[in-house]
Amino acid sequence: MNERKRGTKAAAAIAVAIPLAAGGLSALISSDAMRQYASMPKPPLSPPPWFFPLAWTILYALMGAASFLIYASSEKKKEGARKKALALYALQLFLNFIWSPLFFNGGMARLSLAVLILLWMSVAALIFFAGKTGKAPAALLIPYLAWLTFAGYLNAAVAIAQ
């Protein structure tokens, strides 16, 4: 394997590891989350607790792959979109990171819903700019936006019940 391919594989692995690590740290901070979730009033269509770690692991991997593709895009005419997409990626990763502690540890369903709305908007904008760098990174982020929409429904139901 030549040096360039090895570097590309390492960069891709790091790109996937970053959101997995951020999600893992957020979950660690909110380690009592599944017990709290079990005792919360839940709306219809609420998934079982075991589904969340599975869904988030897949979404974090897709997110990381998308970020790598955005980062690796090198066409000069797409540089502005690439920079905006990477900035939005960092923003959404931060908002994603703080949501769980706010919702579970802080018991702040309304504030976490506001954060989730900002997160949804940042991911929608990220998809827009990612799409300007290539179809694949935008497509990889669509399941994430769909899940955030569903998470908004769940979060709003808890916020209303409080």
C-alpha positions in Angstrom: 0.0 0.0 0.0 1.4 3.4 -0.9 1.8 6.2 1.5 -1.1 8.3 0.1 -3.6 5.4 0.4 -2.5 4.7 3.9 -2.9 8.4 4.8 -6.3 8.5 3.2 -7.4 5.4 5.2 -6.1 6.8 8.4 -7.9 10.1 7.8 -11.2 8.3 7.0 -10.8 6.2 10.2 -10.2 9.4 12.3 -13.1 11.1 10.7 -15.4 8.2 11.7 -13.8 7.9 15.1 -14.4 11.6 16.0 -18.3 11.5 16.1 -18.2 8.0 17.6 -16.0 9.3 20.4 -18.1 12.5 20.9 -21.3 10.4 21.1 -19.6 7.9 23.4 -18.5 10.7 25.7 -21.9 12.3 25.7 -23.5 9.0 26.5 -21.0 8.5 29.3 -21.9 11.9 30.8 -25.5 10.9 30.5 -24.9 7.3 31.7 -28.2 7.1 33.5 -30.1 8.0 30.4 -31.8 4.7 29.6 -33.1 4.4 33.1 -34.5 7.9 33.0 -35.9 7.3 29.5 -37.8 4.2 30.9 -39.5 6.4 33.5 -40.4 9.3 31.2 -43.8 9.8 29.6 -43.4 8.7 26.0 -45.5 9.3 23.0 -46.7 6.6 20.6 -44.0 5.2 18.3 -41.3 5.5 21.0 -38.6 2.9 20.3 -37.4 0.6 23.0 -34.3 1.7 24.9 -31.9 -0.7 23.2 -32.6 0.9 19.8 -31.0 4.2 20.6 -27.4 3.1 21.0 -27.7 1.0 17.8 -29.2 3.9 15.8 -26.7 6.5 17.1 -23.7 4.2 16.4 -24.9 3.9 12.7 -25.6 7.6 12.5 -22.3 8.6 14.0 -20.4 6.4 11.5 -22.4 7.9 8.6 -21.7 11.4 9.9 -18.0 10.6 10.1 -17.9 9.2 6.6 -19.7 12.3 5.3 -17.2 14.6 7.0 -14.3 12.7 5.5 -15.8 13.0 2.0 -16.3 16.7 2.6 -12.8 17.1 3.9 -11.3 15.1 1.0 -13.1 17.1 -1.7 -10.4 19.1 -3.4 -11.9 20.9 -6.3 -10.9 24.6 -6.1 -14.4 25.8 -7.1 -16.0 23.9 -4.2 -13.6 25.3 -1.5 -16.2 27.8 -0.1 -18.9 25.1 0.2 -16.3 22.7 1.8 -15.3 25.2 4.4 -18.9 26.1 5.3 -19.8 22.4 5.4 -16.9 21.7 7.8 -17.9 24.6 10.0 -21.5 23.4 10.1 -20.3 19.9 10.8 -18.4 21.1 13.9 -21.4 23.1 15.1 -23.8 20.2 14.7 -21.4 17.9 16.5 -21.2 20.3 19.4 -25.0 20.7 19.5 -25.4 16.9 19.3 -22.9 16.5 22.1 -24.7 18.8 24.6 -28.3 17.6 23.8 -28.1 14.4 25.9 -26.7 16.0 29.1 -29.3 18.7 28.9 -32.2 16.3 28.3 -31.2 13.6 30.7 -28.9 15.0 33.3 -30.4 18.5 33.4 -34.1 17.4 33.0 -34.4 20.4 30.6 -36.7 19.0 28.0 -37.7 22.4 26.7 -34.1 23.7 26.5 -33.0 20.5 24.9 -35.8 20.8 22.3 -34.5 24.3 21.4 -31.0 22.8 21.0 -32.5 20.0 18.9 -34.2 22.5 16.6 -30.9 24.4 16.2 -29.2 21.0 15.6 -31.8 20.1 13.0 -31.3 23.5 11.2 -27.5 23.1 11.3 -27.7 19.6 9.8 -30.1 20.8 7.1 -27.6 23.5 6.2 -24.8 21.0 6.4 -26.6 18.8 3.9 -27.0 21.7 1.6 -23.3 22.7 1.6 -22.2 19.0 1.7 -24.2 18.5 -1.5 -22.2 21.2 -3.2 -19.0 19.2 -2.5 -20.6 15.9 -3.8 -23.8 13.9 -3.7 -22.4 11.1 -1.4 -21.7 13.2 1.7 -25.1 14.8 1.5 -26.8 11.4 1.0 -25.0 10.0 4.0 -26.4 12.8 6.2 -30.1 12.3 5.2 -30.8 9.5 7.7 -29.3 11.7 10.4 -31.8 14.5 9.6 -34.6 12.0 9.5 -33.7 10.7 12.9 -33.4 14.2 14.3 -36.9 14.9 13.0 -38.2 11.8 14.9 -36.1 12.8 18.0 -37.8 16.2 17.9 -41.1 14.5 18.1 -40.0 12.4 21.1 -38.4 15.4 22.8 -41.4 17.7 22.2 -43.7 15.0 23.7 -41.6 14.9 26.9 -41.4 18.7 27.0 -45.2 19.0 26.7 -45.7 16.4 29.4 -43.5 18.2 31.9 
